C-alpha cells in the first residue's frame, strides 16, 4: 500500500512539473514530496499553517532632479545641474517552519545603482531605495537571516495570510513574538501602513520613517540583534537590542557588539467613530563612540581647519524619541503623522542629519474611480537641526548626508511628496513620484529642488 502511494505521488509530481513549467511547478513538486509542506496560499480560514514558502521581488527606480539655483556647493552638496540616477534590487524570500509557530527566513539580494549625488545633498533623502553604498555593477548580499518565534497567549484566534517574510498561520490576539538574527530595526519598530515601504508607498527617507529615528544599521539598513513584542488586548510593547556600525555611517557592524542600541516602543490601538487607528511612541538610546559638535568646532578653530566630528569621538550616549499616528477615515482614505526629536549636540550615528522632524500625509486607494488596487498619496515633512549642529555646518563641517561647505542662513528643510501607484497586474506595479524640496540641507541659499521618479515593482 505504501509503495503504491509513493508511485502515485511521484506520478502526480511529474504531472505537476510538466504542467507548471515555471517555479510554481517546482514548488508543487516540493510540496508533494516533503511531508507537511504547504504552498503560499490565502484560501479559507481553515488552511493549515505553512511549513515552507518562496517569494521574490524586484524593484527598479529611476530618479532625477531639475536644475536649481545654488550660489555655491560643497563636498556633500546636491549638484545644482539636472541629474538622473537609477537603483535596482532583486530579493529572494525563503522561509521554513522548523517547529510549531517558529519561522526561519533568509533574504539574499542583488543590488545595483546609485542615489542622487551618491546619496548626498538632502537630509531627508528622496529615495529609500538608494543605499549609502552605490555600485555600477550588480552585487550580492545577504540582507536578512533571522528566526521568529510566536508564543500564543490566548484571546481571539485570527488567520495570518502568507506574505514576504511571513508564513501563513493562525495566531491569538494575545501573544509574544521574538525575533533574533540579522534584519532591519524598522521591520519591527515605527511601522505605518501608509508611509513605511519605499517599494510600495513614499520614497523619502524622512517620510517612510521618523527622520530622527537614528536606528542601528549598516550602510544598507540592516543589523544584528533581537526584539521581543508583547501583544495584549489593544496594547503592544516592543523592545530590542541591536548592533551599531563599527564607526558612524559605516558599511561594517561592530564585530564585538561593544557599540549598541536599545529600542523600545509602546503601541495603543483604538477605534475612532468605528474606524481603526493606532498611536506608537518609539524611543532609542545609542551607546557608541560619537563626537560633540562643540568639541569639533573648538578643535577646528585651534587647527585652523574645518571642524571634523570624527576627530573628537568618545564613548557616549545619544537618545531620541518619536510618535507615530495612523488613522482610517473610511472610503479608502487614511492619514498618518509622525513627530520626532533626537539629542542635537551629538553627531547622528547611522541614519540622517536630522534632530527634529514633523511629518503628515494622506493616502487614498482608487476604489472611488474604479481602480481599487491603485493608491494616490500626499505627504510632507519639516526637518530641523540644533543650533550647534547648524554652527558645525556653517564652519564647513560634513555630516552623514549633507555639508555645503558653509551655512550662513540656515532654515528648516521642507519636503512635499506625492505619488500615484498604478497596479498593472496582480504582481506588477508602476509608481510615478514627485518631490519638492525647499532649503535642501537646511540651506536657504540653495534650491528649491524638484525631483521626479518612476518606480517599477514586481512581487510574487
C-alpha positions in Angstrom: 0.0 0.0 0.0 2.8 2.5 1.0 4.7 1.6 -2.2 1.6 2.2 -4.4 1.0 5.6 -2.6 4.7 6.5 -3.3 4.4 5.8 -7.0 1.1 7.7 -7.1 2.8 10.7 -5.5 5.7 10.6 -8.0 3.3 10.4 -10.9 1.3 13.4 -9.6 4.6 15.3 -9.1 5.7 14.6 -12.6 2.4 15.8 -14.0 2.6 19.0 -11.9 6.1 19.6 -13.1 5.1 19.2 -16.8 2.1 21.4 -16.4 3.7 24.0 -14.1 6.7 24.8 -16.4 7.8 27.5 -14.1 8.8 28.0 -10.5 5.2 27.2 -9.4 5.6 23.7 -10.8 8.8 23.1 -8.9 7.2 24.3 -5.6 4.3 22.0 -6.2 6.7 19.1 -6.6 8.5 20.1 -3.4 5.2 20.3 -1.5 4.1 16.8 -2.7 7.5 15.2 -1.8 8.0 16.9 1.6 5.6 15.9 4.4 3.7 18.8 5.9 4.8 21.5 3.4 2.0 23.9 2.3 2.5 26.4 -0.5 1.9 30.1 -0.1 -1.9 30.3 -0.1 -4.5 32.8 1.1 -7.6 30.5 0.9 -10.1 29.9 3.7 -9.6 30.4 7.4 -9.1 26.6 7.9 -6.0 26.4 5.7 -3.1 24.7 7.6 0.0 26.6 8.7 2.7 26.9 6.0 5.9 24.9 6.5 7.7 26.4 3.6 7.4 29.4 1.2 9.4 31.1 -1.5 8.7 34.7 -2.6 10.5 37.2 -4.6 10.6 40.9 -5.5 12.3 43.1 -8.0 12.3 46.9 -7.8 13.7 49.4 -10.3 13.7 53.2 -9.5 14.8 55.9 -11.9 15.0 59.3 -10.2 16.2 62.7 -11.3 16.3 66.4 -10.2 15.9 69.5 -12.3 18.5 72.2 -12.2 18.1 74.7 -9.4 19.7 77.9 -8.0 22.9 77.4 -5.9 25.5 80.2 -5.5 27.9 77.7 -4.0 28.3 74.0 -3.4 30.4 71.8 -1.0 31.6 68.2 -0.8 28.2 66.8 0.2 26.0 69.1 -1.8 23.4 68.0 -4.3 24.6 69.3 -7.7 22.7 72.3 -9.0 22.6 70.9 -12.5 20.0 68.4 -13.7 21.0 64.8 -12.7 19.5 61.4 -13.0 20.3 58.1 -11.2 18.8 54.6 -11.0 18.7 51.8 -8.5 17.7 48.2 -8.9 17.4 45.3 -6.4 16.2 41.7 -6.6 15.4 39.9 -3.4 14.5 36.2 -2.7 12.5 35.4 0.5 12.8 31.8 1.6 11.1 30.7 4.8 10.8 27.4 6.6 9.0 26.4 9.8 11.4 24.3 11.9 8.8 23.7 14.7 5.4 24.9 15.8 5.0 28.7 15.5 8.6 29.2 14.5 9.9 30.7 11.3 13.4 30.9 9.8 13.8 33.4 6.9 16.7 34.2 4.6 16.8 37.1 2.2 19.7 37.1 -0.4 19.6 40.2 -2.5 21.2 41.6 -5.6 21.7 45.4 -5.6 22.9 47.9 -8.2 22.8 51.6 -8.8 23.3 55.0 -7.2 21.2 57.6 -5.3 21.4 61.2 -6.5 24.9 62.5 -5.8 25.8 59.1 -4.3 23.1 59.6 -1.7 24.2 63.0 -0.6 22.8 66.6 -0.5 19.5 66.4 1.3 19.0 65.5 5.0 15.6 63.9 4.2 17.0 62.0 1.3 14.5 61.5 -1.6 14.9 57.7 -2.2 14.6 55.0 0.4 15.6 52.6 -2.5 19.1 54.2 -2.6 21.6 52.8 -0.1 24.6 54.7 1.2 26.7 52.4 -1.0 26.4 52.9 -4.7 27.9 50.5 -7.3 27.7 50.3 -11.1 27.8 46.5 -11.2 25.3 44.2 -9.6 26.5 42.6 -6.3 25.1 40.0 -4.0 24.4 40.5 -0.2 22.7 38.5 2.5 20.4 41.3 3.9 18.4 39.2 6.3 18.6 35.9 8.1 16.5 35.6 11.2 14.4 33.3 13.4 11.0 34.4 14.5 9.1 32.6 17.3 5.4 33.3 18.1 4.1 32.2 21.5 0.3 32.3 21.6 -1.1 33.5 24.9 -4.9 33.3 24.3 -7.6 35.5 23.0 -9.4 35.6 19.7 -7.6 33.5 17.0 -7.1 35.0 13.6 -5.5 34.0 10.3 -2.2 35.4 9.1 -2.0 35.4 5.3 1.3 34.4 3.6 3.5 37.4 2.7 7.1 38.4 2.3 8.9 37.1 5.4 5.6 35.8 6.8 4.4 32.2 6.7 0.7 31.7 6.7 -0.6 30.6 10.1 -3.1 31.2 12.9 -2.3 33.4 15.9 -4.0 34.5 19.0 -4.7 38.2 19.8 -2.5 38.0 22.9 1.0 36.7 22.1 4.7 37.1 22.3 6.8 37.5 19.1 10.6 37.0 19.4 12.9 37.8 16.5 16.6 37.1 16.5 19.2 37.4 13.8 20.1 39.9 11.0 17.2 42.1 10.0 16.1 45.8 9.9 15.2 47.6 13.0 12.3 49.2 11.1 11.0 45.7 10.2 9.6 45.8 13.8 9.6 49.4 15.0 8.0 52.6 13.7 5.9 50.8 11.1 2.9 52.5 9.5 0.6 51.1 6.7 0.6 54.5 4.8 4.2 55.5 5.0 6.9 52.9 5.6 7.7 51.0 2.4 9.8 52.7 -0.3 8.9 49.8 -2.7 5.2 50.4 -2.4 4.4 53.9 -1.0 6.5 57.0 -0.3 10.2 57.2 -1.2 11.5 60.0 1.1 13.6 58.7 4.0 12.1 61.1 6.5 8.5 60.3 5.5 8.8 56.5 5.5 10.3 56.6 9.0 10.7 59.3 11.6 13.8 61.3 10.4 15.1 61.5 13.9 14.9 57.7 14.4 18.7 57.0 14.2 18.2 53.3 14.1 21.2 50.9 14.2 22.2 49.7 10.8 24.9 49.1 8.3 25.1 51.2 5.2 22.3 49.1 3.6 19.9 49.5 6.6 20.3 46.1 8.3 21.9 45.0 11.6 22.2 42.0 14.0 20.1 42.0 17.1 16.9 40.7 18.8 13.5 42.1 19.6 10.5 41.0 21.7 6.9 42.1 21.1 4.1 41.5 23.6 0.6 41.8 22.3 -2.1 42.2 25.0 -5.5 43.4 24.1 -5.3 46.8 22.4 -1.7 47.3 23.5 1.7 46.1 22.2 5.0 46.7 23.9 8.2 46.2 21.9 11.9 46.1 23.0 15.1 45.3 21.2 18.9 45.5 21.3 20.9 45.9 18.1 24.5 46.2 17.0 25.7 49.6 15.8 28.3 50.1 13.0 31.9 49.9 13.9 32.1 53.7 13.2 29.2 56.0 12.4 27.7 55.6 9.0 29.8 52.6 8.1 29.4 49.5 5.9 30.6 47.2 8.7 28.9 46.4 12.0 30.8 46.4 15.3 32.2 42.8 15.5 32.3 42.8 19.3 28.8 44.4 19.9 30.6 46.9 22.1 28.6 49.7 20.4 24.9 49.0 20.5 21.4 50.5 20.6 18.4 49.9 22.8 15.0 50.5 21.3 11.6 50.5 23.0 8.1 51.1 21.7 4.5 51.3 23.1 1.6 50.9 20.7 -2.1 51.6 21.5 -4.7 50.5 19.0 -8.2 52.1 19.2 -11.4 52.8 17.2 -12.5 56.3 16.4 -16.1 56.6 15.1 -15.8 53.0 14.1 -12.6 53.4 12.2 -9.3 51.7 13.3 -6.3 53.7 14.4 -3.1 53.4 16.3 -0.5 55.5 18.0 3.0 54.5 18.8 5.8 56.0 20.9 9.3 54.9 20.0 12.5 55.6 21.9 16.1 54.7 21.3 19.4 55.0 23.1 22.6 54.6 21.2 25.8 53.8 23.0 29.0 54.2 21.0 31.9 56.4 20.0 30.3 59.7 18.9 31.6 63.3 18.8 30.2 66.5 20.2 29.7 69.3 17.6 31.1 71.9 20.1 34.3 69.9 20.6 34.7 69.5 16.8 34.2 73.3 16.3 36.7 74.1 19.0 39.3 71.7 17.6 38.8 73.1 14.1 39.4 76.7 15.3 42.5 75.5 17.1 43.9 73.8 14.0 42.6 76.4 11.6 40.6 73.8 9.7 37.0 72.9 9.1 35.6 71.0 12.0 35.6 67.2 11.8 33.5 65.4 14.3 35.3 62.2 13.7 38.4 63.6 15.4 36.6 64.1 18.8 34.7 60.9 19.2 34.4 59.4 22.7 32.1 56.7 24.1 28.8 58.3 25.0 25.0 58.1 24.6 22.6 59.6 22.1 18.8 59.3 22.9 15.8 60.0 20.7 12.0 59.6 20.8 9.2 59.8 18.2 5.5 59.5 17.9 3.7 57.7 15.0 0.0 58.0 14.3 -2.2 56.1 11.8 -5.9 56.6 11.3 -8.5 55.2 8.9 -11.2 57.7 7.8 -13.3 55.4 5.6 -13.8 55.2 1.9 -10.2 54.0 1.4 -8.8 57.2 2.9 -6.2 57.1 5.7 -4.0 59.6 7.4 -0.7 59.4 9.1 1.6 61.7 11.2 5.0 61.5 12.9 7.0 63.8 15.1 10.5 63.1 16.5 13.4 64.5 18.5 17.0 63.3 18.9 19.8 64.9 21.0 21.2 67.6 18.8 24.6 68.3 20.3 25.9 64.7 19.5 26.5 63.5 15.9 23.9 61.2 14.4 25.3 57.7 14.2 23.6 55.9 11.3 20.6 57.5 9.7 20.4 61.2 8.8 21.4 64.7 9.8 18.0 65.4 11.5 17.5 66.4 15.1 13.8 67.4 14.9 11.1 66.3 12.5 7.3 66.6 11.9 5.6 64.8 9.0 2.0 64.1 8.0 0.0 62.9 5.0 -3.0 61.2 3.4 -3.4 58.1 1.4 -6.4 57.1 -0.8 -7.0 53.9 -2.7 -8.6 54.1 -6.2 -11.9 52.4 -5.4 -13.7 55.7 -6.0 -12.6 55.8 -9.6 -12.8 52.1 -10.4 -9.2 51.2 -9.6 -9.3 49.6 -6.1 -5.7 48.4 -6.2 -4.3 51.8 -7.1 -3.1 54.4 -4.5 -2.7 58.2 -4.6 -1.0 59.9 -1.7 0.4 63.2 -0.5 2.9 63.7 2.4 5.0 66.5 3.8 7.8 66.7 6.3 9.7 69.6 8.0 13.2 68.7 9.3 15.4 70.8 11.6 18.8 70.6 13.3 20.0 72.1 16.6 21.8 75.5 16.8 25.2 73.9 17.5 24.6 71.5 14.6 23.9 74.4 12.3 27.2 76.1 13.6 29.1 72.9 12.7 27.9 73.0 9.1 28.4 76.8 8.9 32.1 76.3 9.7 32.4 73.8 6.9 31.8 70.5 8.7 30.4 67.5 6.9 27.6 65.2 8.1 26.2 61.8 7.1 24.4 63.1 4.1 24.9 66.9 3.9 27.6 69.6 4.0 27.6 72.5 1.6 30.9 74.0 3.0 29.0 76.9 4.6 25.6 77.6 6.0 25.2 81.4 6.5 21.4 81.4 6.6 20.1 78.1 8.0 16.4 77.2 7.8 14.1 74.2 8.1 14.3 71.6 5.3 10.8 71.4 3.9 9.7 68.5 1.7 6.5 67.7 -0.1 6.0 64.4 -1.8 3.1 62.9 -3.9 2.8 59.7 -5.8 0.4 57.6 -7.8 0.8 53.9 -7.6 -0.7 52.0 -10.6 -1.5 48.3 -10.4 -0.6 47.0 -13.8 -1.2 43.3 -12.9 -1.7 41.4 -9.7 2.1 41.3 -9.1 3.4 44.3 -11.1 3.1 48.0 -10.1 4.2 51.3 -11.6 4.6 54.4 -9.4 5.1 58.0 -10.5 6.5 60.2 -7.8 7.3 63.9 -7.4 9.1 65.7 -4.5 9.6 69.4 -3.9 12.5 70.1 -1.6 12.7 73.6 -0.1 16.0 74.6 1.6 17.9 71.3 0.9 20.4 70.6 3.6 18.8 73.4 5.7 20.4 76.0 3.3 18.1 78.9 2.3 20.5 80.0 -0.3 20.2 76.8 -2.4 17.1 75.4 -4.1 14.3 74.7 -4.1 14.7 71.4 -5.9 12.1 69.4 -8.0 12.7 65.7 -8.1 10.8 63.2 -10.2 10.9 59.4 -10.1 9.4 56.3 -11.7 9.4 53.1 -9.8 8.5 49.6 -11.1 8.0 46.8 -8.5 7.2 43.2 -9.1 6.4 40.6 -6.3 5.3 37.0 -6.2 
